[in-house]
Amino acid sequence: MLVNGFGGKIKEAALLAITFCSYAAGRLTGPDDILTGVITVGSITVAAGTLATLVALIEQWSRRHGKPFVFGEFDGRRRNLRRCFA
């Protein structure tokens, strides 16, 4: 980036910065700290997804349709997984 300049998107630069910071943090911490961090971040992610799904299911419990409407999509499983990697 210093030689060629920044021609990409801000998202790419943010992901690059997160990668560098994660590498440095991983090298400076011990295995016990990493395990605690993975469990904490994983638990928070699962709790947020569960809460969002629960709220969506409660809002539409009495409606008549075949699939739950979560994150703006009826077939949320496949489409939202693709959005995570976009």
C-alpha positions as CSV (number, residue, x, y, z in Angstrom):
1,M,0.0,0.0,0.0
2,L,2.9,2.3,0.6
3,V,4.3,1.8,-2.9
4,N,1.2,1.3,-5.0
5,G,-1.2,3.4,-3.0
6,F,-4.7,2.5,-1.8
7,G,-6.9,1.6,-4.8
8,G,-9.3,-0.9,-3.1
9,K,-12.3,-0.6,-1.0
10,I,-12.4,0.5,2.6
11,K,-13.7,-2.9,3.6
12,E,-10.5,-4.6,2.2
13,A,-8.3,-2.2,4.1
14,A,-10.2,-2.8,7.3
15,L,-10.0,-6.6,6.9
16,L,-6.2,-6.3,6.3
17,A,-5.8,-4.2,9.4
18,I,-7.8,-6.7,11.4
19,T,-5.7,-9.5,10.1
20,F,-2.4,-7.8,11.1
21,C,-3.8,-6.9,14.5
22,S,-5.1,-10.5,15.0
23,Y,-1.7,-11.9,14.1
24,A,0.1,-9.7,16.5
25,A,-2.4,-10.4,19.3
26,G,-2.1,-14.1,18.7
27,R,1.7,-14.1,18.8
28,L,1.8,-12.0,22.1
29,T,-0.7,-14.1,24.1
30,G,-0.6,-17.6,25.5
31,P,-2.7,-20.6,24.5
32,D,-5.0,-20.1,27.5
33,D,-5.8,-16.6,26.6
34,I,-6.6,-17.6,23.0
35,L,-9.0,-20.3,24.1
36,T,-10.8,-18.0,26.4
37,G,-11.1,-15.4,23.6
38,V,-12.4,-18.0,21.1
39,I,-15.0,-19.2,23.6
40,T,-16.1,-15.6,24.5
41,V,-16.4,-14.4,20.9
42,G,-18.1,-17.7,19.8
43,S,-20.6,-17.4,22.7
44,I,-21.4,-13.8,21.9
45,T,-22.0,-14.7,18.2
46,V,-24.2,-17.6,19.0
47,A,-26.2,-15.5,21.6
48,A,-26.7,-12.7,19.1
49,G,-27.9,-15.1,16.3
50,T,-30.2,-16.9,18.7
51,L,-31.7,-13.6,20.0
52,A,-32.3,-12.3,16.5
53,T,-34.0,-15.5,15.4
54,L,-36.0,-15.6,18.6
55,V,-37.3,-12.0,18.1
56,A,-38.2,-12.8,14.4
57,L,-40.0,-16.0,15.4
58,I,-42.0,-14.3,18.1
59,E,-43.0,-11.4,15.8
60,Q,-44.4,-13.8,13.2
61,W,-45.6,-16.7,15.2
62,S,-49.3,-16.3,14.3
63,R,-48.7,-15.7,10.5
64,R,-49.3,-18.4,8.0
65,H,-46.2,-19.2,6.0
66,G,-43.9,-22.1,5.7
67,K,-40.6,-20.7,6.7
68,P,-39.5,-18.1,9.3
69,F,-38.7,-14.7,8.0
70,V,-35.3,-13.9,9.6
71,F,-32.9,-11.1,8.5
72,G,-35.2,-10.0,5.8
73,E,-35.3,-13.4,4.0
74,F,-37.7,-16.4,4.2
75,D,-34.9,-18.8,3.3
76,G,-32.4,-17.1,5.6
77,R,-30.1,-20.1,6.1
78,R,-28.4,-20.2,2.7
79,R,-28.7,-16.6,1.7
80,N,-27.4,-15.1,5.0
81,L,-24.5,-17.5,5.1
82,R,-23.5,-16.2,1.7
83,R,-23.8,-12.6,3.0
84,C,-21.4,-13.4,5.8
85,F,-18.7,-14.1,3.2
86,A,-19.5,-11.3,0.8
